[in-house]
Each structure stands twice: as structure tokens, then as C-alpha cells.
Amino acid sequence: MEKVELIFVPTPGVGHLVTTGEFAKRLLHFDDRISVTILSMKWFPGITDAYTESLAACQPDRIQVIQLPQVDPPSFHLFKLSPEAFFYELILSYFAPLRNAVRDIMSMRSTSDSGSTRIAGLVLDVFCAPMVDVATELGLPSYIYLTTNTAFFGLMLYLSTRHCQNSSVIEYPKPEAGNMDLEHLIPGFVNPVPSRVLPSFVFNKDGGYAAFVKIAEKLRYAKGIMINTFEELEHYGVNCFYNGQNPPIYPVGPVINLNSLPHPELDQVQRDRIMKWLDSQPESSVVYLCFGSIASHGPPQVKEIALGLEQSGHRFLWSLHMPPPSQDDAAGTKNPEAILPEGFLERIQERGLICGWAPQVEVLSHKAVGGFVSHCGWNSILESLWCGVPIVTWPMHAEQQLNAYLMKELGLAVVMKLDFRGGTGEVVTADEIKEGVLQVMDGGSEVRKKVKEMAGMARKAVTNGGSSFNSTRRFIEDMIGNIPDI
Ligand SMILES: O=c1ccn([C@@H]2O[C@H](COP(=O)(O)OP(=O)(O)O[C@H]3O[C@H](CO)[C@@H](O)[C@H](O)[C@H]3O)[C@@H](O)[C@H]2O)c(=O)[nH]1
């Protein structure tokens, strides 16, 4: 049996790395001939290490993790102007280490005693799409594993087409204040998309727009795009791109890590505290709040959330992540209790629980949880759909407002907030939060019904014969057919 190896290059944030690792594992499960190498970049120390280690340990004969040497990052000033431009530059500086690592792997596999393994190509995170140039240089095909949805793929193609038509444009035209409802015909969306839900990098003149357009242009050179979505969810969007005009797309999701992530804040004592508390709550009575692996709120917003929850009268589990301490931090901001409204904990007593990092998938799977106030990171959306828990939208950064808009268009979310108000720092008020919670917990029966139906479809999609199962098979066949004779 001839063996084939795929070389994955994930972006090392939790929201990207974990689903990519799970997809790599899924491929091994599908086909005994496949093995994978994960080339790991270390951008954020700590949090992703435990996952990478577990990946390397789970099937050591078929998954290997190689740490790429660290590079000097671009200046922090660039990060402040535009995180997207910063990461774009960072990826470019990884070209040389990547080239060396892939060359080493290729030469080792061709001389191995245990029979030759053919290198089938690179599987790149979307941020790493510029690395298709390295693959081409080495004569290898590249594929993209898109950790978000088809709608975002549509936006990228739209930006790159628009840019090809007029490459002198260095930013997207920002509508005048008050005209954020200007609409755009983005492929993959049934209805025109208002400006206010486009990701903010689209309007960033300091390199954010330029970086994304350059990334988007590279997608066209990929041999295929695997998307963490499923046909039943994005039926219209997926069918728009089965058109032979872009690289083939493969909706392979949901690709979710059903085991809770190891995290320094989540030892067995903390996990037991959370799960035992949930065990003692009535069915569908708890609203869960969590804003992903990156986002956090400042003290004024934390106070408003607390007041909103209190006023809603509902039970809640709140995963409260504190912002990283800065030098001029006021004493106490590391301690959530110090910034909660006075007397809050005494007043809510057993009605609510505040935790740090949560075992999110376990929480969403618990029968006590009836709603989820979320920042609309794509993994959180898929996890909530998988568990049949309706989401209340509160996008905070990146492409989350587009995700929230998509969920609204599909009738799968209770809308609390659709945009992040251009990052103005304006707080969401206790009243708005209370309304969102009341809507999902007391009303929203139509949304709840649709979400439950979608949960069934999500599970069916990934089982034998389901749409994503078949799509994954199709990817494997195409990928093997594309292997170059090197
Ligand atoms: O207390 C927590 C917080 C998060 N998670 C997990 O961490 C992941 C978070 O992923 P996601 O919901 O996608 O949020 P981000 O971490 O913000 O993800 C980044 O990556 C996503 C995928 O590309 C994008 O959709 C987001 O906008 C981007 O911020 C999920 O699997 C959660 O289950 C926990 O287990 N416990």
C-alpha cells in the first residue's frame, strides 16, 4: 500500500489550531494510507501547547508535530495599526523555515527504509495562504483548510475580484458615518450584505485591507479549499461555489473537538465545580456566556453584563476572561470579583456561576443549558448548533459580525447585536443584555426549533453517507489524484 503524507500549517491560535488538528485526525480515520505532519509555529506561548502535545501523542506513528524555528516578529506598532497586516508579515518571515522543513521532510521520505511515502501537498490555514508560493516552488500542491465558513470565502473572492479590476484601490470605501447600511452583493449570500457587518479589516487603510486582499488572491492557486461548514447549513453559499470557476470547495464540517480543551485555568476541581453546579439546575434554565479564546471585556462592560444578567432573572453560567494585565492596570482588575457591581455576588447567590476558562462543549451538551450569549466565533457557532443550543449574537472582532449576520439570515440566532460599532469601545448596556437573555430563554421558540433541527443535520452530515462525509472522501480522492511525481 502506497503511503501519502499531508503537511499541515495551522495558525497557532486556539480557534484555528484545534479544528485543524481535528480535521487532520479525521483524515487518518478515513484512510489508512494517510499520515500527517503538523508544522507548528509558536506565536502565543502556553495555551495551545497542551493541545499540540496531545495531537503528537495520539497516533505517534501517523501524526508528527515539528516546531518551526522562531522568527523575529514584525514590530508591535504594526500589530496596533492592523493585526491582519502584522500576521501577514509574520507569515512571510516564516517562508525560509517552512521551505527548509518541507525540503527535509521530502528528502527523508524519499530515502526512508520503510518504503517511500509520497508527499501529497501542504494544507494551509487561511492566514498562511501566501505560503502557496513555497509549495509551488517545491513542486507541491497546496490546499486551504478554512476554519470559518463559506460566507467568508465568498467575501474573500469578492475582495480579490474587485481588487483585480482596480488594483490602485488601497482600502475599501468606508461609507460615511450613518451610512453603514450601504449594501454589497457578496457571492454566497442570498441578500445584499450591509457595510456595518463587514469585518473591520476591510476598512483598514493601515495595511489590514491590503493584507487581506493579498491573502485572498492566493486562494485561487490552491488545488482545493476545505471549509468547516456543511451543505445543510450553508446550502445557498456552498452551491454558489460548486461552479468550476474557483478551486473546488469541500464542506467537511462540523469539525469540532468534542473533548474539552486542556487549559491552565481548568483543572479537575474547576471542571467539577462547573459541571456539578449545572447538574443541580433545571432543564434548559441556564444561559451560558462565553466570548471565545481571545476576547475579553473591560471593567465597565463587565459591570453592564452583571447588571443585565441580574435584571433578566435567569440562571447563568458566565465564562469571564479577564483582559491581560497591562503595566498601568488598576489594582484588582485581575480579580473579577473586584470589578463586579457592589453586592452582586450576594444578590445572585446560587442563581449564577462565574468561571474562567469553561469546558465549552461539555457545557453546551448539558441539558441545563438553554441559551448561549456568544461572540460568534465560528467554532462556538458550530458547537452550539451541534448541541442544539440557540445563540444570542454579540460579535466582538475579526469576521464575527459577518458570522452573526449569516446566522440571522439563516434564522438560527437571536440577534442582540450585529456589529461591533466600528470598535468604538461603546459598551453594550445592561438593558440590551437583559433583552437578549429574555428573548433566548423565554421567547425564540422558532429559532430554538430550527437550531434543534440543524443539530440533527450536523450530526448526519459527518456520519457515513452524509454530505460532509462524502465531501471528505471526495477531497481524499482528488488529493491523491493530484500527487505530483517528484
Ligand atoms: O472558556 C472557553 C473559551 C473558549 N473555548 C473554546 O475555544 C474555541 C474558541 O473558538 P471560537 O469560538 O471560534 O472563537 P475564537 O477563539 O475567537 O476564534 C478565532 O478563530 C475563529 C475560527 O477561524 C474565528 O471565527 C474567530 O473570529 C476568531 O476570533 C471554541 O472551540 C471553544 O469551545 C473553551 O473551550 N472555553
The ligand as a Tripos MOL2 file, in Angstrom:
@<TRIPOS>MOLECULE
LIG
   36    38     1     0     0
SMALL
NO_CHARGES

@<TRIPOS>ATOM
      1 O1        -13.7210   29.3570   28.0180 O.2       1 LIG1
      2 C1        -13.5830   28.8750   26.8880 C.ar      1 LIG1
      3 C2        -13.4430   29.6520   25.7310 C.ar      1 LIG1
      4 C3        -13.3180   29.0290   24.5130 C.ar      1 LIG1
      5 N1        -13.2940   27.6750   24.4230 N.ar      1 LIG1
      6 C4        -13.1340   27.0110   23.1070 C.3       1 LIG1
      7 O2        -12.2640   27.7810   22.2860 O.3       1 LIG1
      8 C5        -12.7290   27.7920   20.9520 C.3       1 LIG1
      9 C6        -12.9230   29.2390   20.5420 C.3       1 LIG1
     10 O3        -13.1250   29.3180   19.1570 O.3       1 LIG1
     11 P1        -14.1120   30.4120   18.5040 P.3       1 LIG1
     12 O4        -15.4290   30.3270   19.1030 O.co2     1 LIG1
     13 O5        -14.0640   30.2100   17.0310 O.co2     1 LIG1
     14 O6        -13.5200   31.7870   18.9360 O.3       1 LIG1
     15 P2        -12.0440   32.4570   18.8040 P.3       1 LIG1
     16 O7        -11.1260   31.8220   19.7240 O.co2     1 LIG1
     17 O8        -12.2740   33.9130   18.9720 O.co2     1 LIG1
     18 O9        -11.6700   32.1170   17.2710 O.3       1 LIG1
     19 C7        -10.9200   32.7660   16.2520 C.3       1 LIG1
     20 O10       -10.9780   31.8120   15.1610 O.3       1 LIG1
     21 C8        -12.2970   31.5400   14.6570 C.3       1 LIG1
     22 C9        -12.1640   30.4870   13.5730 C.3       1 LIG1
     23 O11       -11.4340   30.9700   12.4970 O.3       1 LIG1
     24 C10       -12.9520   32.8200   14.1400 C.3       1 LIG1
     25 O12       -14.2800   32.5510   13.7140 O.3       1 LIG1
     26 C11       -12.9460   33.8800   15.2450 C.3       1 LIG1
     27 O13       -13.4900   35.0890   14.7610 O.3       1 LIG1
     28 C12       -11.5260   34.0910   15.7440 C.3       1 LIG1
     29 O14       -11.5080   35.0660   16.7880 O.3       1 LIG1
     30 C13       -14.0240   27.0060   20.9100 C.3       1 LIG1
     31 O15       -13.7530   25.7060   20.4310 O.3       1 LIG1
     32 C14       -14.4660   26.9420   22.3670 C.3       1 LIG1
     33 O16       -15.1590   25.7570   22.6860 O.3       1 LIG1
     34 C15       -13.4150   26.9000   25.5420 C.ar      1 LIG1
     35 O17       -13.3980   25.6700   25.4680 O.2       1 LIG1
     36 N2        -13.5660   27.5230   26.7490 N.ar      1 LIG1
@<TRIPOS>BOND
     1     1     2 2
     2     2     3 ar
     3     2    36 ar
     4     3     4 ar
     5     4     5 ar
     6     5     6 1
     7     5    34 ar
     8     6     7 1
     9     6    32 1
    10     7     8 1
    11     8     9 1
    12     8    30 1
    13     9    10 1
    14    10    11 1
    15    11    12 2
    16    11    13 1
    17    11    14 1
    18    14    15 1
    19    15    16 2
    20    15    17 1
    21    15    18 1
    22    18    19 1
    23    19    20 1
    24    19    28 1
    25    20    21 1
    26    21    22 1
    27    21    24 1
    28    22    23 1
    29    24    25 1
    30    24    26 1
    31    26    27 1
    32    26    28 1
    33    28    29 1
    34    30    31 1
    35    30    32 1
    36    32    33 1
    37    34    35 2
    38    34    36 ar
@<TRIPOS>SUBSTRUCTURE
     1 LIG1         1 GROUP 0 **** ****
